[in-house]
Amino acid sequence: MIQAIRRKDRELSHSEAIDILAKGGYGVLSVNGDDYAYGIPMSYIYLNDSLYLHCALEGKKLTHIRKDNKVTFGVVIDAVPVPHQFSMNYHSAMAFGRVSEVSDADEKYQALLAFVDKYSANHREAGIQNADRDGHKTIVLKLTIEHLTGKAGR
């Protein structure tokens, strides 16, 4: 069960939370670990109402996801300290959902190209060549959002 935001005066609308996901540069993927929760800073894309991540063919993150695919992904943008108020201005979004490995070749390729467009737009041709050459060495993960919240300190 997902707890409601305590500070209703800071709660953002669904569309504002989506805007944060669309604008953010990176987020933190939190998975259920063995002894501790495991949070991993990651680049991502927001595409077709889902979040896409990419990773190597093996590793701790995949080990945990394959055991329990329920995850949380948090993004913060526009974070600026307000020293005289002992506070912070920010906009944040938390996506709750389940992660799956993308098996459809076309969906995987479109996600990889979206990564190129977001992070390397000035090098698109090289990015396409990279995706063509090394895409088989990459796992693309899809986070299907089941619940989304947004919050701002202003």
C-alpha positions, -999 to +999 in steps of 0.1 A: +000+000+000+013+034-010+010+060+017-005+094+007+017+125+006+017+140+041+022+176+030-008+181+007+003+217+002+034+204-017+016+178-037+017+182-075-008+171-101-003+139-122+006+160-152+032+180-133+048+147-121+049+135-157+066+167-167+093+162-141+099+127-154+101+141-190+126+168-180+148+150-155+183+140-164+187+111-140+169+093-112+174+067-085+161+032-090+153+015-057+150-022-055+145-047-027+179-060-018+190-089+004+199-071+037+194-035+026+174-016+001+195-010-030+194+024-048+211+030-081+215+064-098+206+059-134+199+077-166+165+070-181+139+080-206+102+086-202+085+071-233+049+059-239+039+064-203+067+042-190+103+047-179+131+029-197+165+021-182+195+003-196+222-018-181+248-046-187+238-082-192+245-090-155+249-074-122+235-068-087+206-046-100+194-074-123+199-101-096+175-081-073+150-072-100+148-109-112+139-118-076+114-090-070+105-067-098+086-041-076+106-009-077+105+028-070+122+054-092+127+089-079+136+121-099+144+155-086+148+186-107+153+223-099+168+217-065+180+250-050+189+255-013+171+283+005+196+289+033+178+316+053+147+293+055+168+262+062+149+246+033+151+236-003+131+245-034+127+214-056+103+195-078+103+157-075+084+127-088+082+092-075+072+064-098+061+031-083+058+000-105+072-032-119+103-036-141+105-061-169+133-068-194+123-056-229+123-087-252+107-071-282+135-061-306+117-031-320+107-017-286+143-022-274+157-004-304+133+025-301+142+029-264+179+029-273+174+056-299+154+076-274+184+075-251+206+088-279+181+116-286+179+126-250+216+124-240+236+126-273+213+144-298+243+161-315+258+127-321+227+108-334+244+090-363+271+077-341+245+067-315+225+048-341+257+030-351+265+022-315+229+008-309+233-013-341+267-026-331+264-030-293+226-033-286+230-070-280+253-062-251+226-041-234+195-050-215+167-025-217+144-024-187+108-011-188+093+003-156+055+001-160+043+029-137+015+018-114+014+048-092+030+083-096+033+111-071+048+146-074+059+170-047+075+204-047+091+227-021+086+263-032 
